[in-house]
Amino acid sequence: MKINIRIASETDLPAMLEIYNDIILHTAAVYDYEPHTLEMRTEWFRAKQKQGFPVFVAEHDGAIVGFSTIGPFRREWTAYKFSVENSVYVRNDYRGKGVGRLLLPPLIETAKKLKMHTIIAGIEAANEASIKLHKSFGFEEVAHFKEVGWKFERWLDLKFLQLIV
């Protein structure tokens, strides 16, 4: 299966929105309850562009099957200016097929080019696939917050993994 990784454009937003909303509705990977709108995704995308953080998409046979990005860690407080948080999202029927493994390296390379010092990944503690993926790229678990999210009628733990770049 040939998957192409490229910089996203606004024309990719509807497919990215579909992936993101499916994750909101069916997984604990995003601690949100309500699906986002195309307007919200467009605003998010334009903010990424303004901040200088690229969004990457994974494309297979002309369809967007995943996306990834980095962005500010802990608001935009000045002392955190060399720290970013990453996000990797894969369409449900492509999970476990190596798409995330293709979407993470461009984020690491981008962080290096932007002279970032560290990348932090906030991952729901039961998401072993994402934790394993990040650890395979050298991320180390640095925090485990217990019962910080409530979704699907249960408490969720959050792990922070970190990579010094």
N, C-alpha and C positions, 0 to 999 in steps of 0.2 A: 504494500500500500504506500503510494507516494504522497506525502503530506508536505506542502509548501508553507514555510513560515515567512511572513512579510509584515511590513508596517501597515496598520489598519488605516482605512479612510472612512469618511462619514457614510459612504454607501454600504459599509459593513455593519453599521449600527443596528439595523433591524434584526439581523442574524445574531449579533452579540446580545441584544436585548432578549431574544428568545431563549438563548442559553442561560443568561443570568436569571431570568424569571423562572425558568424550570428549576434552577438551583435553589432559588428562594422558596418556591412552593414545595419542593420534594426532598430537600436535603438540609442539613444543619450547617453547611459550609458558609452560608451568609446568615448573619443574625438579624434578619429582617423578616417581616411577615407578609407585606403587601408587594405585589409585582410593581416594577417600575414602568414608567411610560417612556416613549421614544423621546419626548422632550427632556426628561430627566437624564437619559443616556447621552443625548446630544450635549447637554450642559456639562456632564461629567467628562465627555470626550474633549470638548473645547477647553475645559479647565486643565486637562492633562497636557494638551498642546501648549497652552499658555505657560504652564509650569516647566515645559521642556522635557516631559516624560512621555516617551513613545508608548503606543499600544500596539502589540503584536497580535496577529491572527494566524491560526492554523487553517489551511484550506486544503480540502480534498475533493477532487472532481468538481471544482467550482463552488463548493459549499463551505461555509465557515463552520469548523468543528471545535473551535476553542479559541481563547484569547488570553493574553497576559499583559501585565503592566507593573510598573512601580510608581510609588507616589510618596508624598510626605508621611513621615512617621510622627504620631502624636501631635496632631494639628500642624501648625507651621511655626512653632516656637523656634526662635533663632538658634538656640543651642543644639537643636536636632538637625541642623541643616546638612550634615553629612550622613544622616541615617534615612533610609527609605524602607517602606513596607511593600512587599510584593503580593500580587494576586494572580492566580492561575485558575482558569475556568474551562472545563471541557464538556462538550455536548454529551448528554447521557448515553447515547449509543456508541460513543467513541472512548468512553472511560475504560482504562485498563489496556489500551492499545498503544501506549507510548506517546500520546499527543502531549501530555504534560511534560514529559522528558524532553520534547522538542521546544516547548514554549519557555522553559526556565533558563536555558543558556543565554538567549538574547537579553534577558533581564540582568543577568550577572555581568555580561559584557557592557551593557549600557551603564550600569552602576559604576563600573570601573572607569569608563570614558568620562562620566560626569564627576569623577573624583569623589564618589561616595566612599564612606569608610565601612558601612555595614548595611546589610539587608536583613530585615526582620519579617518573618512569616507568622501570622496569627492563624492557627489551625485548630478547628474543633478537635478535641482530644481523642474522640473515637474515630477520626478520619485517618486510619492507619495507612491508607494508600498515599495520601498527601504527605504524611510525616515521613514515610519511607522514601518517597520521591525526593523530598528536600534533604534528608540525611544523605542520600546517594550523591548529592552535589556538595557535601561538606557542611551543611547546616547542622548546628548542635542545639539541642533543647536547652533553653535557659530559664524557662518559667512554666509553671503549670498553675493556672488559676482555676479554682474549683467553683462550680455552680455560679458562673457569672452571666450565663444566658438562659433564657426560658423560651423553649420552642417545642412544638409537638407534645405539649403536656409533660415535659420533663426538663430537668436542669441540665445545662450543657457546661462542660469544662472547656477551657481554652488553653492551648499550649502556644508558647512563643518559641520559635526556632530562629537562630541567628547565624549569619555567615559574615565574617569579617573579610572584606574584599581587598 
